[in-house]
Amino acid sequence: MGSIGSNLQEVRQRIARACAESGRDANSVTLLAVSKTFPAEAVREAFAAGACAFGENYVQEALAKIDALADLRARLAWHLIGPLQSNKTRPVAEAFDWVHTVDRLKIAERLAAQRPADLPPLDICLQVNVCGEDSKSGVAPGELPALAAAVSALPHERLRLRGLMAIPEPTADLQAQRRQHHRLRDLFDALRANGLPLDTLSMGMSADLEAAVAEGSTLVRVGSAIFGSRG
Ligand SMILES: *Cc1c(COP(=O)(O)O)cnc(C)c1O
């Protein structure tokens, strides 16, 4: 692995190549740098190299980092991409810009109620279980339309439903990766066809971002390819 700066540049080149191969504008894909388990100083280094959106999985760890990087707060966005329990929604509503892992109406209701009125609306994605395993979090595809309708009826000045997110089964097979991403893309297109103004398809990580971009991802969540292995 190189430095965080050179890794970031390589990831940006991978995204640009993948976009070019599918005839997409390289600016149509947002890079979310996943900084979980890495210290605040690594985030600072990535920020200095041009990253401005960071993904975290664990609420306590993220809050400590957000605090340590308070001087940068206005210039970067914090995204929660890990599971969210209902007893943790308040600090998340108060400290984050995005939550990608909403999979129940109750969580969305609490986030909307707890989002401070002086902040912009919290942007959220619904997490979908695209591989149908019981152990995984995420709403089942069949229950997605009802959940999306209920969430989008919550007060828009507190909560904005922006799109969908999934964590597919890891596989090295590019075609299998694409099939899983394609499933999420189909669900996204169906909700949009029904009139929901979604603009964010959060899919693709270090190992499968090319497949995700080919299937229409607008936001890739990349950790190890930027910060190194989490050991
Ligand atoms: C850790 C994590 C990532 C980043 O994974 P890498 O393989 O390190 O790129 C992306 N999304 C979610 C939900 C994660 O938990």
The ligand as an SDF file (V2000), in Angstrom:
LIG
                    3D

 15 15  0  0  0  0  0  0  0  0999 V2000
  -16.2540   -1.4510    5.9650 C   0  0  0  0  0  0  0  0  0  0  0  0
  -17.3340   -1.1020    4.9930 C   0  0  0  0  0  0  0  0  0  0  0  0
  -17.0370   -0.6330    3.7020 C   0  0  0  0  0  0  0  0  0  0  0  0
  -15.6280   -0.5030    3.1590 C   0  0  0  0  0  0  0  0  0  0  0  0
  -15.1380   -1.7780    2.8800 O   0  0  0  0  0  0  0  0  0  0  0  0
  -13.7120   -1.9720    2.1490 P   0  0  0  0  0  0  0  0  0  0  0  0
  -13.7850   -3.3560    1.6480 O   0  0  0  0  0  0  0  0  0  0  0  0
  -12.6660   -1.7520    3.1770 O   0  0  0  0  0  0  0  0  0  0  0  0
  -13.6620   -0.9760    1.0530 O   0  0  0  0  0  0  0  0  0  0  0  0
  -18.0950   -0.2560    2.8840 C   0  0  0  0  0  0  0  0  0  0  0  0
  -19.3690   -0.3540    3.3050 N   0  0  0  0  0  0  0  0  0  0  0  0
  -19.6900   -0.8140    4.5220 C   0  0  0  0  0  0  0  0  0  0  0  0
  -21.1200   -0.9030    4.9080 C   0  0  0  0  0  0  0  0  0  0  0  0
  -18.6870   -1.2120    5.3940 C   0  0  0  0  0  0  0  0  0  0  0  0
  -19.0320   -1.6970    6.5980 O   0  0  0  0  0  0  0  0  0  0  0  0
  1  2  1  0
  2  3  1  0
  2 14  2  0
  3  4  1  0
  3 10  2  0
  4  5  1  0
  5  6  1  0
  6  7  2  0
  6  8  1  0
  6  9  1  0
 10 11  1  0
 11 12  2  0
 12 13  1  0
 12 14  1  0
 14 15  1  0
M  END
$$$$
